[in-house]
Amino acid sequence: MAYWYEGPLAAFDTETTGVDVESDRIVSAAVVVQDAPGVRPRVTRWLVNPGVPVPRAATEVHGLTEEHLQHNGRWPAPVMYEIAQTLAEQAGVGRPLVVMNAPFDLTLLDRELRRHRASPLSRWFERTPLYVLDPRVLDKQLDRYRRGRRTLADLCAHYGVPLEGAHDAAADAQAALEVVRAVGRRFASRLEGLSPAELHTLQAVWHAAQARGLQAWFALNGAEEPVDPAWPLRPDLPAAA
């Protein structure tokens, strides 16, 4: 019997103008689809002219300049529709979607859809639910006492997954997908009896507990930084940017 981590998976990642999901914009995105381990993945990429300035700090991360995006990027409205439609197609065929730190990328996409299409991301999943696998949440739950950071680069190093071209949306999506497969294999005895649907529900609970723990740690160290417990999508704000 082939377990979910040895079967078809898709992965989604974005590069952005910053880290504020309410006001920052997507400048590139990718969906990677792999039917089985070792099979050549199918990659769909998007380059976006966000219509707003691209801070130098963001360019230093992903290498995409404002000038390059203005000349080569597409307008956001059709791109956001295509991304949402592609994710819906993956859900429609029952393929789980790997998203590293899902509340960031999926919330950004939701806000972009509201901004440019006047429609939330949930509209695309009214008939067929989207089951998300978040390597960050899975790793923190299954290996909770391991010290150190858990960025994508850290997880790749820990699980022996190559990461070439970090901060390229397609490269990061492919790496996150391979990390999820590696997590599945390493913790097979705890995961193989769970379906992606069951894991989706459990990850929401796990992430909320992880957020409460991080919030408590911040408070203990005198920081007031809020930690949102929502997963895989943050709730609406009264007035999104």
C-alpha positions in Angstrom: 0.0 0.0 0.0 1.4 3.4 -1.0 0.9 6.1 1.7 0.2 9.7 1.0 3.8 10.8 1.3 4.7 8.4 -1.5 1.9 9.5 -3.8 0.9 12.5 -5.8 1.6 15.9 -4.2 1.5 19.5 -5.3 3.3 22.5 -3.8 2.8 26.2 -3.9 5.1 29.1 -3.0 5.3 32.9 -3.6 7.8 35.7 -3.5 6.6 39.0 -2.4 7.2 42.7 -1.7 7.4 42.1 2.0 6.1 40.1 5.0 2.8 41.9 5.7 0.0 39.7 4.4 -2.5 42.5 4.5 -0.5 45.1 2.5 2.3 43.4 0.6 1.9 41.9 -2.8 2.9 38.8 -4.7 5.6 39.3 -7.4 6.1 35.7 -8.4 4.5 32.3 -7.7 4.8 28.7 -8.6 2.9 25.4 -8.4 4.9 22.2 -8.6 3.1 18.9 -9.2 4.8 15.5 -8.7 2.9 12.3 -9.3 5.4 10.1 -7.3 8.8 10.3 -5.7 11.6 10.6 -8.2 9.2 11.5 -11.1 10.0 14.7 -12.9 7.8 17.4 -11.6 5.5 19.7 -13.7 6.1 23.4 -12.9 3.9 26.3 -13.5 5.3 29.8 -12.9 3.9 33.3 -12.7 5.7 36.6 -12.7 3.7 39.6 -11.5 3.9 43.4 -11.9 2.5 44.2 -8.5 1.7 47.8 -9.4 3.4 49.1 -6.3 7.1 49.8 -5.4 9.3 46.8 -4.7 11.5 47.6 -1.7 15.2 47.0 -2.1 15.1 44.7 0.9 12.6 42.4 -0.9 14.8 42.5 -4.1 17.8 41.4 -2.0 15.9 38.3 -1.0 14.4 37.1 -4.3 16.4 39.1 -6.9 13.4 40.5 -8.7 13.7 44.2 -9.3 10.9 46.7 -9.8 12.1 47.4 -13.3 12.3 43.8 -14.2 8.8 43.2 -13.0 7.4 46.2 -14.8 8.8 45.0 -18.1 8.3 41.2 -17.7 5.5 40.8 -15.1 1.8 40.4 -15.9 -1.0 42.4 -14.2 -2.1 40.8 -11.0 -5.8 40.3 -11.7 -5.5 37.5 -14.3 -2.5 35.9 -12.5 -4.4 35.6 -9.2 -7.3 34.0 -11.0 -5.0 31.5 -12.7 -3.2 30.6 -9.5 -6.5 30.0 -7.6 -7.8 28.0 -10.5 -4.7 25.9 -10.6 -4.9 25.2 -6.8 -8.6 24.3 -7.3 -7.7 21.8 -10.0 -5.2 20.1 -7.6 -8.0 19.9 -5.0 -10.4 18.6 -7.6 -8.2 15.5 -8.3 -7.5 14.9 -4.6 -3.9 16.0 -4.7 -2.7 17.5 -1.3 -1.0 20.9 -1.5 2.3 21.4 0.3 2.7 25.0 1.5 5.6 26.0 3.8 4.2 28.4 6.4 0.8 28.1 4.8 -0.8 31.1 6.7 1.6 33.4 4.9 1.3 32.4 1.3 -2.4 31.4 1.3 -3.4 34.6 3.2 -1.4 36.7 0.7 -3.2 35.0 -2.1 -6.5 35.5 -0.5 -5.9 39.2 0.0 -4.7 39.6 -3.6 -7.8 37.8 -4.9 -10.0 40.2 -2.8 -8.0 43.1 -4.0 -8.0 42.3 -7.7 -10.9 39.9 -8.2 -13.3 41.0 -5.4 -13.5 37.3 -4.3 -11.9 35.3 -1.4 -9.8 32.2 -2.0 -12.5 30.1 -0.3 -14.7 30.6 -3.4 -12.5 28.2 -5.3 -13.0 25.5 -2.8 -16.7 25.6 -2.1 -17.3 22.2 -3.8 -13.9 20.4 -3.3 -11.9 21.2 -0.1 -8.2 21.9 -0.3 -6.0 19.7 2.0 -2.8 21.4 3.0 0.4 19.9 4.2 2.7 22.4 6.0 6.2 21.1 6.6 6.8 23.6 9.3 3.8 22.6 11.3 4.4 18.9 10.8 8.1 19.1 11.8 7.4 21.2 14.9 4.7 18.7 16.0 6.6 15.5 15.3 10.0 16.6 16.5 9.0 19.3 18.9 12.0 19.1 21.2 14.6 19.7 18.6 16.5 22.9 19.1 17.1 25.4 16.3 15.2 27.3 13.7 12.8 25.7 11.3 13.0 27.8 8.1 12.8 26.0 4.8 16.6 26.0 4.5 16.9 24.6 8.1 14.4 21.8 7.3 16.1 21.0 4.1 19.5 20.7 5.9 17.9 18.5 8.6 16.1 16.1 6.3 18.8 16.0 3.6 16.8 17.7 0.9 18.7 19.7 -1.7 17.7 23.4 -2.0 19.1 25.0 -5.1 18.1 28.6 -5.9 16.5 29.4 -2.6 13.9 32.2 -2.7 12.9 31.2 -6.2 9.2 30.3 -5.9 9.5 27.0 -7.9 12.7 26.0 -6.1 11.2 26.6 -2.7 8.0 24.8 -3.6 9.9 21.8 -4.9 12.1 21.7 -1.7 9.0 22.0 0.6 7.4 19.1 -1.3 10.5 16.9 -0.8 10.7 17.9 2.9 7.1 16.7 3.4 7.9 13.4 1.8 11.0 13.1 4.1 8.9 13.9 7.2 6.4 11.3 6.2 9.1 8.6 5.8 10.9 9.5 9.1 7.7 9.5 11.1 5.8 6.9 9.1 4.7 5.0 12.3 2.8 8.2 13.4 1.6 9.4 10.0 0.8 6.5 7.7 -2.6 5.8 9.3 -3.7 9.4 8.7 -5.2 10.7 5.5 -4.4 14.2 4.1 -7.9 15.3 5.2 -7.3 14.1 8.8 -3.8 15.7 8.8 -5.3 19.0 7.6 -7.6 19.1 10.6 -4.8 18.1 13.0 -2.4 20.7 11.7 -4.9 23.4 12.5 -4.9 22.2 16.1 -1.2 21.7 16.2 -0.5 25.2 14.7 -2.8 26.8 17.3 -0.9 25.1 20.1 2.5 26.1 18.6 1.3 29.7 18.3 0.2 29.7 22.0 3.6 28.4 23.0 5.5 31.0 20.9 3.3 33.7 22.3 4.1 32.6 25.8 7.8 32.6 25.0 7.6 36.1 23.7 5.7 37.3 26.8 8.4 35.6 29.0 11.1 37.5 27.2 9.2 40.9 27.3 8.1 41.0 23.7 4.6 41.9 22.6 4.7 40.5 19.1 1.3 38.9 18.3 1.2 35.3 17.0 -1.9 34.4 14.9 -3.1 30.9 15.7 -5.2 30.6 12.5 -4.1 27.9 10.0 -3.9 27.5 7.0 -5.5 30.9 6.3 -5.8 33.9 8.6 -9.2 35.4 9.1 -10.5 38.5 7.4 -9.7 41.9 8.8 -12.5 44.5 8.7 -10.6 46.5 6.1 -7.9 44.8 4.1 -5.3 47.0 2.4 
